[in-house]
Every structure is written in C-alpha cells, then in structure tokens.
Amino acid sequence: MAVRIDQKITGYAVVTPAETARQAAAPAAALADAANDIVQMHERIERPDVLVGNTYKIKSPLVEHAFYVTINDIVLNPGTEHELRRPFEVFINSKSMEHFQWIVALTRIMSAVFRKGGDVTFLVEEMKAVFDPRGGYYKIGGAYMPSLVAELGSIVEHHLKSIGLLHDPEMSPAQRALIAEKRRQYEAREKQSSTADHEEDLAITGDGASFPPSASMCEKCFTKAQVMMDGCATCLNCGYSKCG
C-alpha cells in the first residue's frame, strides 16, 4: 500500500530482529511486574490489628473439659483479584490445666509454621498420624480419632478446606452411583431380615449422613460405615472395598 508523506524526511532507522523481540517481550515484562506486586505469605508480614477466624470445639472422652481451637487468618491483597486468605495464628483454650504445657508448645509451633508461609498443609498429615498410647476414641457419627492431636489435625484440615488451601478429591459420578446402589441394597436386605425400624437405629454422622450401627470402621476414611456386601467389606461413605 502506498503511503503519502507530507513532511520532510529528516532521518530513518531500520528495525532489527532484536528490537522486534524486545517490543514483543514488553507486555510479558509488564505482566511479570504485576505478578511481583502480589503479596504472598512470609514471616516478615506484620500482624494487623484485626484478623478473621473461626473457633472449633473438641469434646473428647479422654479429657474432662472441652478444648476450643481458634484459627485466625490474614487476608492478603484485599480487594483485588489476587485476594488470599491464609492461616496466621492458632490458639487452644481449655480448663484442663494438665495439658497446658504441650498446648502452648503446639500452638506456638503451628503459628510459626503458618507465618513462615509456603505449603503449610503438611501439618494435617503429621498431626493426624499421632496416636495416643492409651487408645483413641470415636467422635459422634463414628469417625475414629487416634488421639487429641489427631483431632486437632482434622480441625486444621477442615479449616484449610474452608479457605481453599485444601480440596477433597472429587468422586466420579460412577463412584457416587455405586455407593448409592450399595446403600440401597444393604438397607433393603436389612429391612427384609428384621422387623425393627432400621432407620431409627442408624448412626447419624456430623454431615447428616446415616450408617448402620453395626457398621465397622473403614480403614480408608476412618468412618464407621463399612458393612458386608456380597461377602465383601464395603464402605458406604467413601466406597472403599477390600475386594477392589
């Protein structure tokens, strides 16, 4: 296409391949600068005057008094598309003074890990793997807790899921359909073998699901929801089966 030049030419320059590449990289550099402005969790962040958080109650048969666990979060990059909510500190309160030393030690270590930043989700598995030599206990609903520390780990897991740091593995529609079908088969068989009202004897879990009182603990999800189906132990909660 012809271009009409109405002004006097006073000079010219040839665009080199290097100049073309530099101009193409400019938008990417701008995006990198914007990414560098995103604040991530690190230990140099000062504690703001106000934090948001949640308080959870633990009532264990191993101790006389309940434990109250408060996890406070800090909000990073508020009001932007990069807004993040990250755990900042944890407090545990109870009337049981015999546990005071290890409670203080545990909360200080956990809070230090939270403020350090990075991947803090490893705390969940480490705490849930702690076993009480006196034996564990069952929560209301049938979930087995090997120790008080393990239940604290479950609370941390629940909190991290609520703020988006952890996610439950999604079951496929086929898995959900299989669990529902196994549940229907078991309930139909129980109604035929007993004249008692089976539904009134079901154990109610914390999330509203109900399982037979005779169910055993599932070794995968640690819920008393495992029943014998067709000669094979099958979990009505997560679908795990020892027969594959």
DRENLUM-573486 format. One record per residue: x, y, z of N, C-alpha, C, O in turn. Coordinates in steps of 0.1 Angstrom, whole numbers, plus 5000, padded with zeros to 4 digits. Layout:
N
(r (X; Y; Z); (X; Y; Z); (X; Y; Z); (X; Y; Z)),
...
This chain:
244
(r (5008; 4988; 5000); (5000; 5000; 5000); (5009; 5012; 5000); (5018; 5014; 5008)),
(r (5006; 5022; 4991); (5013; 5034; 4991); (5009; 5043; 5002); (4997; 5045; 5005)),
(r (5019; 5050; 5008); (5017; 5059; 5019); (5022; 5073; 5014); (5034; 5074; 5011)),
(r (5014; 5083; 5015); (5018; 5097; 5011); (5024; 5104; 5023); (5019; 5104; 5034)),
(r (5036; 5109; 5021); (5044; 5116; 5032); (5043; 5131; 5029); (5048; 5135; 5019)),
(r (5037; 5138; 5038); (5035; 5153; 5036); (5046; 5161; 5043); (5047; 5173; 5041)),
(r (5055; 5155; 5051); (5065; 5162; 5058); (5079; 5158; 5053); (5080; 5147; 5047)),
(r (5089; 5166; 5056); (5102; 5164; 5051); (5108; 5153; 5059); (5108; 5153; 5072)),
(r (5115; 5143; 5053); (5122; 5132; 5060); (5135; 5137; 5065); (5143; 5142; 5057)),
(r (5137; 5137; 5078); (5150; 5141; 5084); (5159; 5130; 5089); (5170; 5132; 5092)),
(r (5154; 5118; 5088); (5162; 5106; 5092); (5154; 5094; 5092); (5142; 5094; 5090)),
(r (5160; 5082; 5094); (5154; 5070; 5093); (5162; 5059; 5101); (5173; 5062; 5104)),
(r (5155; 5048; 5105); (5162; 5037; 5112); (5156; 5024; 5108); (5144; 5024; 5105)),
(r (5164; 5014; 5107); (5159; 5001; 5103); (5156; 4992; 5116); (5164; 4991; 5125)),
(r (5144; 4987; 5116); (5140; 4979; 5128); (5147; 4965; 5127); (5144; 4958; 5117)),
(r (5155; 4962; 5137); (5162; 4949; 5137); (5154; 4938; 5143); (5144; 4941; 5150)),
(r (5157; 4926; 5141); (5150; 4915; 5147); (5151; 4916; 5163); (5142; 4912; 5169)),
(r (5162; 4920; 5168); (5164; 4922; 5183); (5154; 4932; 5188); (5148; 4930; 5199)),
(r (5152; 4943; 5181); (5143; 4953; 5185); (5128; 4948; 5185); (5120; 4951; 5194)),
(r (5125; 4940; 5175); (5112; 4934; 5173); (5109; 4925; 5185); (5098; 4925; 5191)),
(r (5120; 4917; 5189); (5118; 4907; 5200); (5116; 4915; 5213); (5109; 4911; 5222)),
(r (5124; 4927; 5215); (5123; 4934; 5227); (5109; 4940; 5228); (5103; 4941; 5239)),
(r (5103; 4945; 5217); (5090; 4951; 5218); (5079; 4940; 5221); (5069; 4943; 5228)),
(r (5081; 4928; 5216); (5072; 4917; 5219); (5073; 4912; 5233); (5063; 4908; 5239)),
(r (5085; 4914; 5239); (5087; 4909; 5253); (5081; 4920; 5263); (5080; 4917; 5275)),
(r (5079; 4932; 5259); (5075; 4942; 5268); (5062; 4939; 5275); (5061; 4941; 5287)),
(r (5051; 4934; 5268); (5039; 4930; 5276); (5041; 4919; 5286); (5035; 4920; 5297)),
(r (5050; 4910; 5282); (5053; 4899; 5292); (5060; 4904; 5304); (5057; 4900; 5316)),
(r (5069; 4914; 5302); (5076; 4920; 5314); (5066; 4928; 5322); (5067; 4928; 5335)),
(r (5056; 4934; 5316); (5046; 4942; 5324); (5038; 4932; 5333); (5035; 4935; 5344)),
(r (5035; 4920; 5327); (5027; 4910; 5334); (5036; 4905; 5346); (5031; 4902; 5357)),
(r (5049; 4903; 5343); (5058; 4899; 5354); (5059; 4909; 5365); (5059; 4905; 5377)),
(r (5059; 4921; 5362); (5059; 4932; 5372); (5047; 4932; 5381); (5047; 4934; 5393)),
(r (5035; 4929; 5374); (5023; 4929; 5381); (5022; 4917; 5390); (5017; 4918; 5401)),
(r (5028; 4905; 5386); (5029; 4894; 5394); (5037; 4896; 5406); (5035; 4891; 5417)),
(r (5048; 4904; 5404); (5057; 4906; 5416); (5051; 4915; 5426); (5055; 4915; 5438)),
(r (5040; 4922; 5423); (5033; 4931; 5432); (5023; 4923; 5441); (5018; 4928; 5451)),
(r (5021; 4910; 5438); (5012; 4901; 5445); (5019; 4897; 5458); (5030; 4892; 5458)),
(r (5013; 4900; 5470); (5019; 4897; 5483); (5016; 4882; 5486); (5004; 4878; 5487)),
(r (5026; 4875; 5489); (5025; 4861; 5493); (5028; 4860; 5508); (5035; 4869; 5514)),
(r (5024; 4850; 5515); (5026; 4848; 5529); (5041; 4846; 5532); (5047; 4837; 5526)),
(r (5047; 4854; 5541); (5060; 4852; 5545); (5062; 4858; 5560); (5053; 4865; 5564)),
(r (5073; 4854; 5566); (5074; 4857; 5580); (5076; 4872; 5584); (5076; 4876; 5595)),
(r (5079; 4880; 5573); (5081; 4894; 5576); (5069; 4902; 5576); (5069; 4914; 5579)),
(r (5057; 4896; 5573); (5045; 4903; 5573); (5041; 4906; 5587); (5040; 4897; 5596)),
(r (5038; 4918; 5590); (5034; 4922; 5604); (5019; 4918; 5606); (5011; 4919; 5597)),
(r (5016; 4915; 5619); (5003; 4912; 5622); (4994; 4924; 5622); (4997; 4934; 5629)),
(r (4983; 4924; 5615); (4974; 4935; 5615); (4966; 4936; 5628); (4966; 4926; 5636)),
(r (4960; 4947; 5631); (4952; 4948; 5643); (4940; 4939; 5644); (4936; 4935; 5655)),
(r (4934; 4936; 5633); (4922; 4928; 5632); (4924; 4916; 5623); (4929; 4918; 5611)),
(r (4921; 4904; 5627); (4922; 4892; 5619); (4908; 4885; 5619); (4901; 4886; 5629)),
(r (4906; 4878; 5608); (4893; 4870; 5608); (4897; 4855; 5611); (4908; 4851; 5608)),
(r (4887; 4848; 5617); (4890; 4835; 5621); (4878; 4827; 5625); (4866; 4832; 5624)),
(r (4880; 4814; 5629); (4869; 4806; 5633); (4873; 4798; 5646); (4885; 4796; 5648)),
(r (4864; 4795; 5654); (4866; 4788; 5667); (4859; 4774; 5666); (4847; 4774; 5663)),
(r (4866; 4763; 5669); (4861; 4750; 5668); (4861; 4743; 5682); (4871; 4746; 5690)),
(r (4852; 4735; 5685); (4851; 4729; 5698); (4854; 4714; 5697); (4850; 4707; 5688)),
(r (4863; 4709; 5706); (4866; 4695; 5707); (4861; 4690; 5721); (4865; 4695; 5731)),
(r (4853; 4679; 5720); (4848; 4673; 5733); (4852; 4658; 5732); (4846; 4650; 5725)),
(r (4863; 4655; 5739); (4869; 4641; 5738); (4866; 4634; 5751); (4866; 4640; 5762)),
(r (4863; 4621; 5750); (4861; 4613; 5762); (4874; 4611; 5770); (4874; 4606; 5781)),
(r (4886; 4615; 5764); (4898; 4613; 5771); (4901; 4624; 5781); (4910; 4622; 5790)),
(r (4894; 4635; 5780); (4896; 4646; 5789); (4883; 4651; 5795); (4872; 4649; 5789)),
(r (4883; 4657; 5806); (4871; 4661; 5813); (4865; 4674; 5807); (4853; 4674; 5805)),
(r (4873; 4683; 5803); (4868; 4696; 5798); (4871; 4697; 5783); (4880; 4691; 5777)),
(r (4862; 4705; 5776); (4863; 4706; 5762); (4875; 4715; 5758); (4880; 4723; 5766)),
(r (4880; 4714; 5746); (4890; 4723; 5740); (4884; 4732; 5730); (4875; 4728; 5722)),
(r (4888; 4744; 5730); (4883; 4754; 5720); (4895; 4759; 5712); (4904; 4765; 5717)),
(r (4894; 4756; 5699); (4905; 4759; 5690); (4902; 4771; 5681); (4892; 4770; 5673)),
(r (4909; 4781; 5681); (4907; 4793; 5673); (4918; 4795; 5663); (4930; 4795; 5667)),
(r (4915; 4795; 5650); (4925; 4797; 5640); (4921; 4810; 5633); (4911; 4812; 5627)),
(r (4931; 4820; 5634); (4929; 4833; 5628); (4936; 4834; 5614); (4947; 4828; 5613)),
(r (4930; 4840; 5605); (4936; 4842; 5591); (4939; 4856; 5588); (4933; 4865; 5593)),
(r (4949; 4858; 5580); (4952; 4871; 5574); (4948; 4872; 5560); (4949; 4862; 5553)),
(r (4943; 4883; 5556); (4938; 4885; 5542); (4949; 4893; 5534); (4951; 4904; 5537)),
(r (4954; 4886; 5524); (4965; 4893; 5516); (4958; 4898; 5503); (4949; 4892; 5498)),
(r (4964; 4909; 5498); (4959; 4915; 5486); (4944; 4918; 5486); (4937; 4914; 5477)),
(r (4939; 4924; 5497); (4924; 4926; 5498); (4919; 4935; 5487); (4925; 4945; 5483)),
(r (4907; 4931; 5482); (4900; 4940; 5472); (4905; 4938; 5458); (4901; 4945; 5449)),
(r (4914; 4928; 5456); (4919; 4926; 5443); (4916; 4912; 5438); (4910; 4904; 5446)),
(r (4918; 4909; 5426); (4915; 4895; 5421); (4925; 4885; 5426); (4923; 4873; 5425)),
(r (4936; 4890; 5433); (4946; 4881; 5439); (4944; 4880; 5454); (4953; 4876; 5461)),
(r (4932; 4883; 5459); (4930; 4882; 5473); (4931; 4868; 5479); (4926; 4858; 5473)),
(r (4939; 4866; 5489); (4942; 4853; 5495); (4939; 4854; 5510); (4941; 4864; 5516)),
(r (4934; 4843; 5515); (4932; 4841; 5530); (4941; 4830; 5534); (4939; 4819; 5530)),
(r (4950; 4833; 5543); (4960; 4824; 5548); (4960; 4823; 5563); (4958; 4833; 5570)),
(r (4962; 4811; 5569); (4962; 4810; 5584); (4974; 4817; 5589); (4985; 4817; 5584)),
(r (4972; 4824; 5601); (4983; 4833; 5606); (4986; 4828; 5620); (4998; 4829; 5624)),
(r (4977; 4824; 5628); (4979; 4820; 5642); (4969; 4811; 5647); (4958; 4811; 5642)),
(r (4972; 4803; 5658); (4962; 4794; 5663); (4963; 4795; 5679); (4974; 4796; 5684)),
(r (4951; 4794; 5685); (4951; 4794; 5700); (4942; 4782; 5704); (4932; 4779; 5698)),
(r (4946; 4776; 5715); (4938; 4765; 5721); (4935; 4768; 5735); (4945; 4771; 5743)),
(r (4923; 4768; 5739); (4919; 4771; 5753); (4911; 4760; 5759); (4903; 4754; 5753)),
(r (4914; 4757; 5772); (4907; 4746; 5779); (4909; 4748; 5794); (4919; 4754; 5798)),
(r (4899; 4743; 5802); (4901; 4743; 5816); (4910; 4732; 5821); (4914; 4732; 5833)),
(r (4914; 4723; 5812); (4922; 4712; 5816); (4937; 4717; 5817); (4944; 4717; 5807)),
(r (4941; 4721; 5829); (4955; 4726; 5830); (4966; 4716; 5829); (4977; 4719; 5827)),
(r (4962; 4703; 5830); (4973; 4693; 5829); (4978; 4692; 5815); (4989; 4687; 5813)),
(r (4971; 4698; 5805); (4976; 4698; 5791); (4982; 4711; 5788); (4985; 4713; 5776)),
(r (4984; 4720; 5797); (4988; 4734; 5794); (5001; 4735; 5787); (5003; 4742; 5777)),
(r (5011; 4727; 5791); (5025; 4728; 5785); (5025; 4724; 5770); (5030; 4732; 5762)),
(r (5019; 4713; 5767); (5020; 4708; 5753); (5011; 4717; 5744); (5013; 4718; 5732)),
(r (5000; 4722; 5750); (4991; 4730; 5742); (4998; 4743; 5738); (4998; 4747; 5727)),
(r (5005; 4750; 5748); (5013; 4762; 5745); (5024; 4759; 5735); (5025; 4767; 5725)),
(r (5031; 4748; 5736); (5042; 4745; 5727); (5036; 4742; 5713); (5042; 4747; 5703)),
(r (5025; 4735; 5712); (5019; 4732; 5699); (5014; 4744; 5692); (5016; 4746; 5680)),
(r (5007; 4753; 5699); (5002; 4765; 5693); (5013; 4774; 5688); (5011; 4780; 5677)),
(r (5024; 4775; 5695); (5034; 4784; 5691); (5041; 4778; 5679); (5045; 4786; 5670)),
(r (5043; 4765; 5678); (5050; 4759; 5667); (5041; 4760; 5654); (5046; 4764; 5644)),
(r (5028; 4758; 5656); (5019; 4758; 5645); (5018; 4773; 5640); (5018; 4775; 5627)),
(r (5017; 4782; 5649); (5016; 4796; 5644); (5029; 4801; 5637); (5028; 4808; 5627)),
(r (5040; 4796; 5642); (5053; 4799; 5635); (5053; 4793; 5621); (5058; 4800; 5611)),
(r (5048; 4781; 5619); (5048; 4775; 5606); (5038; 4783; 5597); (5041; 4785; 5585)),
(r (5026; 4787; 5602); (5017; 4794; 5594); (5023; 4807; 5589); (5022; 4811; 5578)),
(r (5030; 4815; 5598); (5036; 4828; 5594); (5048; 4826; 5585); (5052; 4835; 5578)),
(r (5054; 4814; 5585); (5066; 4812; 5576); (5061; 4812; 5562); (5069; 4816; 5553)),
(r (5049; 4808; 5559); (5044; 4808; 5545); (5047; 4795; 5538); (5052; 4786; 5545)),
(r (5045; 4795; 5525); (5047; 4783; 5518); (5036; 4773; 5520); (5025; 4776; 5523)),
(r (5039; 4760; 5517); (5029; 4749; 5519); (5028; 4745; 5533); (5037; 4738; 5538)),
(r (5017; 4749; 5540); (5015; 4745; 5554); (5006; 4733; 5555); (5003; 4729; 5567)),
(r (5001; 4728; 5544); (4992; 4717; 5545); (4998; 4704; 5551); (4990; 4695; 5555)),
(r (5011; 4703; 5551); (5018; 4691; 5556); (5014; 4689; 5571); (5015; 4678; 5576)),
(r (5011; 4700; 5578); (5007; 4698; 5592); (4996; 4689; 5594); (4995; 4682; 5604)),
(r (4987; 4688; 5585); (4975; 4680; 5586); (4979; 4665; 5588); (4974; 4659; 5597)),
(r (4986; 4660; 5578); (4990; 4646; 5578); (4999; 4643; 5590); (4998; 4632; 5596)),
(r (5008; 4652; 5594); (5017; 4650; 5605); (5009; 4648; 5618); (5012; 4639; 5626)),
(r (4999; 4657; 5620); (4992; 4657; 5633); (4982; 4645; 5633); (4980; 4639; 5643)),
(r (4976; 4642; 5622); (4966; 4631; 5621); (4973; 4617; 5623); (4966; 4607; 5625)),
(r (4986; 4617; 5622); (4994; 4604; 5623); (4998; 4602; 5637); (5005; 4592; 5640)),
(r (4994; 4611; 5647); (4998; 4609; 5661); (4988; 4600; 5668); (4976; 4603; 5667)),
(r (4993; 4590; 5675); (4985; 4580; 5681); (4987; 4581; 5696); (4998; 4582; 5701)),
(r (4976; 4580; 5704); (4977; 4580; 5718); (4979; 4566; 5723); (4972; 4557; 5719)),
(r (4990; 4564; 5732); (4992; 4550; 5736); (4981; 4544; 5745); (4980; 4532; 5746)),
(r (4972; 4553; 5750); (4961; 4548; 5758); (4949; 4544; 5749); (4940; 4538; 5754)),
(r (4950; 4547; 5736); (4940; 4543; 5727); (4932; 4556; 5722); (4932; 4566; 5729)),
(r (4926; 4555; 5711); (4918; 4566; 5705); (4904; 4565; 5709); (4900; 4559; 5719)),
(r (4895; 4572; 5702); (4881; 4573; 5705); (4873; 4576; 5693); (4879; 4580; 5682)),
(r (4860; 4574; 5693); (4851; 4577; 5682); (4844; 4590; 5685); (4839; 4592; 5696)),
(r (4844; 4598; 5675); (4836; 4610; 5676); (4821; 4607; 5673); (4818; 4596; 5669)),
(r (4812; 4616; 5676); (4798; 4614; 5673); (4797; 4613; 5658); (4801; 4622; 5651)),
(r (4791; 4602; 5654); (4790; 4600; 5639); (4798; 4588; 5635); (4796; 4583; 5624)),
(r (4808; 4584; 5643); (4816; 4572; 5640); (4830; 4574; 5635); (4837; 4564; 5633)),
(r (4834; 4587; 5633); (4847; 4589; 5628); (4857; 4586; 5640); (4856; 4591; 5651)),
(r (4867; 4578; 5636); (4877; 4574; 5646); (4888; 4584; 5647); (4894; 4589; 5637)),
(r (4892; 4588; 5660); (4903; 4597; 5662); (4913; 4590; 5671); (4910; 4587; 5682)),
(r (4926; 4588; 5665); (4936; 4581; 5673); (4941; 4589; 5685); (4948; 4583; 5693)),
(r (4939; 4602; 5685); (4944; 4610; 5696); (4938; 4624; 5696); (4932; 4627; 5686)),
(r (4940; 4631; 5707); (4936; 4645; 5707); (4943; 4653; 5696); (4937; 4662; 5689)),
(r (4956; 4651; 5694); (4964; 4658; 5684); (4959; 4655; 5670); (4958; 4664; 5662)),
(r (4955; 4642; 5668); (4949; 4639; 5655); (4936; 4646; 5652); (4933; 4650; 5641)),
(r (4928; 4648; 5663); (4916; 4656; 5661); (4919; 4671; 5658); (4912; 4677; 5650)),
(r (4929; 4676; 5665); (4934; 4689; 5661); (4938; 4690; 5647); (4935; 4700; 5640)),
(r (4945; 4680; 5642); (4948; 4679; 5628); (4936; 4679; 5619); (4936; 4685; 5608)),
(r (4926; 4672; 5623); (4913; 4672; 5615); (4907; 4686; 5614); (4901; 4690; 5604)),
(r (4908; 4693; 5626); (4902; 4707; 5626); (4910; 4716; 5617); (4904; 4724; 5609)),
(r (4923; 4715; 5617); (4932; 4723; 5608); (4928; 4719; 5593); (4927; 4728; 5585)),
(r (4926; 4706; 5591); (4923; 4702; 5577); (4909; 4708; 5573); (4908; 4713; 5562)),
(r (4900; 4708; 5582); (4886; 4714; 5578); (4888; 4729; 5576); (4882; 4734; 5567)),
(r (4896; 4735; 5584); (4898; 4750; 5582); (4905; 4753; 5569); (4901; 4762; 5562)),
(r (4915; 4746; 5566); (4922; 4748; 5553); (4914; 4745; 5541); (4915; 4752; 5531)),
(r (4904; 4736; 5543); (4895; 4734; 5532); (4885; 4745; 5530); (4881; 4749; 5519)),
(r (4881; 4751; 5542); (4872; 4762; 5541); (4877; 4775; 5535); (4870; 4783; 5530)),
(r (4891; 4777; 5536); (4897; 4789; 5530); (4903; 4786; 5516); (4909; 4794; 5510)),
(r (4902; 4773; 5511); (4906; 4770; 5498); (4921; 4765; 5497); (4926; 4764; 5485)),
(r (4927; 4762; 5508); (4941; 4756; 5507); (4941; 4741; 5504); (4951; 4736; 5499)),
(r (4931; 4735; 5508); (4929; 4720; 5506); (4916; 4717; 5499); (4907; 4725; 5501)),
(r (4916; 4707; 5491); (4904; 4703; 5484); (4902; 4688; 5485); (4911; 4680; 5484)),
(r (4889; 4684; 5487); (4886; 4670; 5487); (4887; 4664; 5473); (4883; 4671; 5464)),
(r (4892; 4652; 5472); (4892; 4646; 5459); (4878; 4643; 5454); (4870; 4637; 5462)),
(r (4875; 4647; 5442); (4861; 4646; 5437); (4859; 4631; 5433); (4867; 4625; 5426)),
(r (4848; 4626; 5438); (4844; 4612; 5433); (4837; 4614; 5420); (4829; 4623; 5417)),
(r (4839; 4604; 5411); (4833; 4604; 5398); (4818; 4601; 5399); (4814; 4595; 5409)),
(r (4810; 4604; 5390); (4796; 4601; 5390); (4794; 4586; 5392); (4784; 4581; 5398)),
(r (4803; 4578; 5385); (4801; 4563; 5386); (4803; 4559; 5401); (4796; 4550; 5406)),
(r (4813; 4565; 5408); (4816; 4561; 5422); (4804; 4565; 5431); (4800; 4557; 5439)),
(r (4798; 4577; 5428); (4787; 4581; 5436); (4775; 4572; 5434); (4768; 4568; 5443)),
(r (4773; 4568; 5421); (4762; 4559; 5418); (4764; 4545; 5425); (4754; 4539; 5429)),
(r (4776; 4541; 5425); (4779; 4527; 5431); (4776; 4528; 5446); (4771; 4518; 5451)),
(r (4781; 4538; 5453); (4778; 4539; 5467); (4763; 4540; 5470); (4759; 4533; 5479)),
(r (4756; 4548; 5462); (4742; 4549; 5464); (4735; 4535; 5462); (4726; 4532; 5469)),
(r (4739; 4528; 5452); (4733; 4515; 5449); (4736; 4505; 5460); (4728; 4497; 5464)),
(r (4749; 4505; 5465); (4753; 4496; 5476); (4745; 4499; 5488); (4740; 4490; 5496)),
(r (4742; 4512; 5491); (4735; 4516; 5502); (4720; 4511; 5502); (4714; 4506; 5511)),
(r (4714; 4513; 5490); (4700; 4508; 5488); (4699; 4493; 5490); (4690; 4488; 5496)),
(r (4709; 4486; 5484); (4709; 4471; 5486); (4710; 4467; 5500); (4703; 4458; 5505)),
(r (4719; 4473; 5508); (4721; 4470; 5522); (4708; 4473; 5530); (4704; 4465; 5538)),
(r (4702; 4485; 5528); (4690; 4488; 5535); (4679; 4479; 5532); (4671; 4476; 5541)),
(r (4677; 4475; 5519); (4667; 4466; 5515); (4669; 4452; 5522); (4659; 4446; 5526)),
(r (4681; 4448; 5522); (4684; 4435; 5529); (4681; 4435; 5544); (4676; 4426; 5549)),
(r (4685; 4447; 5550); (4682; 4448; 5564); (4667; 4448; 5568); (4663; 4443; 5578)),
(r (4660; 4455; 5559); (4645; 4456; 5562); (4638; 4442; 5560); (4629; 4439; 5567)),
(r (4644; 4434; 5551); (4638; 4421; 5550); (4642; 4411; 5561); (4634; 4403; 5565)),
(r (4654; 4413; 5567); (4658; 4404; 5577); (4654; 4408; 5591); (4656; 4401; 5601)),
(r (4649; 4420; 5593); (4645; 4425; 5606); (4632; 4432; 5606); (4629; 4439; 5596)),
(r (4624; 4430; 5616); (4611; 4437; 5616); (4612; 4451; 5623); (4602; 4459; 5624)),
(r (4624; 4453; 5630); (4626; 4466; 5636); (4627; 4477; 5626); (4631; 4475; 5615)),
(r (4624; 4489; 5631); (4626; 4501; 5622); (4640; 4504; 5621); (4647; 4510; 5630)),
(r (4646; 4500; 5610); (4661; 4502; 5608); (4665; 4517; 5607); (4676; 4520; 5612)),
(r (4656; 4525; 5602); (4660; 4539; 5600); (4662; 4546; 5613); (4670; 4555; 5615)),
(r (4654; 4542; 5624); (4656; 4549; 5637); (4668; 4545; 5644); (4673; 4552; 5653)),
(r (4675; 4533; 5640); (4687; 4529; 5647); (4699; 4533; 5640); (4710; 4529; 5644)),
(r (4698; 4541; 5629); (4710; 4545; 5622); (4718; 4554; 5630); (4713; 4562; 5637)),
(r (4731; 4554; 5628); (4740; 4563; 5634); (4742; 4575; 5625); (4745; 4574; 5613)),
(r (4739; 4587; 5631); (4739; 4599; 5623); (4753; 4606; 5624); (4758; 4608; 5635)),
(r (4759; 4609; 5612); (4772; 4615; 5612); (4771; 4630; 5613); (4760; 4635; 5612)),
(r (4783; 4636; 5614); (4783; 4651; 5615); (4778; 4658; 5603); (4772; 4669; 5604)),
(r (4779; 4652; 5591); (4775; 4659; 5579); (4760; 4655; 5575); (4756; 4658; 5564)),
(r (4753; 4648; 5584); (4739; 4644; 5581); (4737; 4630; 5575); (4726; 4626; 5574)),
(r (4748; 4624; 5571); (4747; 4610; 5565); (4744; 4600; 5577); (4748; 4603; 5588)),
(r (4738; 4589; 5573); (4735; 4579; 5583); (4740; 4566; 5579); (4739; 4562; 5567)),
(r (4745; 4558; 5589); (4751; 4545; 5586); (4746; 4535; 5596); (4742; 4539; 5607)),
(r (4746; 4522; 5593); (4740; 4512; 5603); (4749; 4512; 5615); (4761; 4514; 5615)),
(r (4743; 4510; 5627); (4750; 4509; 5640); (4760; 4498; 5640); (4769; 4498; 5648)),
(r (4757; 4487; 5632); (4766; 4475; 5632); (4778; 4477; 5623); (4786; 4468; 5622)),
(r (4779; 4488; 5616); (4790; 4490; 5607); (4803; 4491; 5614); (4804; 4496; 5626)),
(r (4814; 4487; 5608); (4827; 4487; 5613); (4835; 4499; 5607); (4830; 4505; 5598)),
(r (4846; 4502; 5613); (4854; 4514; 5608); (4861; 4511; 5595); (4867; 4500; 5593)),
(r (4860; 4520; 5586); (4867; 4519; 5573); (4881; 4523; 5575); (4884; 4534; 5581)),
(r (4890; 4516; 5570); (4905; 4518; 5571); (4909; 4530; 5562); (4921; 4534; 5563)),
(r (4901; 4534; 5553); (4905; 4545; 5544); (4900; 4559; 5549); (4908; 4568; 5550)),
(r (4887; 4560; 5552); (4881; 4573; 5556); (4879; 4573; 5572); (4875; 4584; 5577)),
(r (4882; 4562; 5579); (4881; 4562; 5594); (4867; 4566; 5598); (4865; 4573; 5608)),
(r (4857; 4561; 5591); (4843; 4563; 5595); (4836; 4549; 5597); (4839; 4540; 5589)),
(r (4828; 4548; 5607); (4821; 4536; 5610); (4810; 4534; 5599); (4798; 4536; 5603)),
(r (4813; 4530; 5587); (4804; 4529; 5577); (4806; 4517; 5568); (4801; 4516; 5557)),
(r (4815; 4508; 5573); (4818; 4496; 5565); (4809; 4484; 5568); (4808; 4480; 5580)),
(r (4803; 4479; 5558); (4794; 4467; 5560); (4797; 4456; 5551); (4805; 4458; 5541)),
(r (4792; 4444; 5553); (4795; 4433; 5544); (4784; 4433; 5533); (4772; 4432; 5536)),
(r (4789; 4433; 5521); (4780; 4433; 5509); (4785; 4422; 5500); (4797; 4423; 5495)),
(r (4777; 4412; 5498); (4781; 4401; 5488); (4794; 4395; 5492); (4802; 4391; 5484)),
(r (4796; 4393; 5505); (4808; 4386; 5510); (4820; 4395; 5510); (4831; 4390; 5512)),
(r (4818; 4408; 5509); (4830; 4417; 5508); (4827; 4430; 5516); (4816; 4435; 5516)),
(r (4837; 4434; 5524); (4836; 4446; 5532); (4836; 4458; 5523); (4845; 4460; 5516)),
(r (4825; 4466; 5524); (4823; 4478; 5515); (4819; 4490; 5524); (4811; 4489; 5533)),
(r (4826; 4501; 5522); (4823; 4513; 5529); (4812; 4521; 5522); (4813; 4524; 5510)),
(r (4802; 4524; 5530); (4790; 4532; 5525); (4793; 4547; 5525); (4785; 4555; 5520)),
(r (4805; 4551; 5530); (4808; 4565; 5530); (4817; 4569; 5518); (4814; 4579; 5511)),
(r (4828; 4562; 5516); (4838; 4566; 5506); (4838; 4556; 5494); (4845; 4558; 5484)),
(r (4831; 4544; 5496); (4831; 4535; 5485); (4842; 4525; 5485); (4843; 4516; 5476)),
(r (4851; 4525; 5495); (4863; 4516; 5495); (4858; 4502; 5497); (4849; 4499; 5505)),
(r (4864; 4493; 5490); (4861; 4479; 5491); (4874; 4471; 5492); (4883; 4473; 5484)),
(r (4875; 4461; 5501); (4887; 4453; 5502); (4888; 4443; 5490); (4898; 4437; 5488)),
(r (4877; 4442; 5483); (4877; 4433; 5471); (4881; 4440; 5458); (4882; 4434; 5448)),
(r (4884; 4453; 5460); (4888; 4461; 5448); (4876; 4468; 5441); (4878; 4474; 5431)),
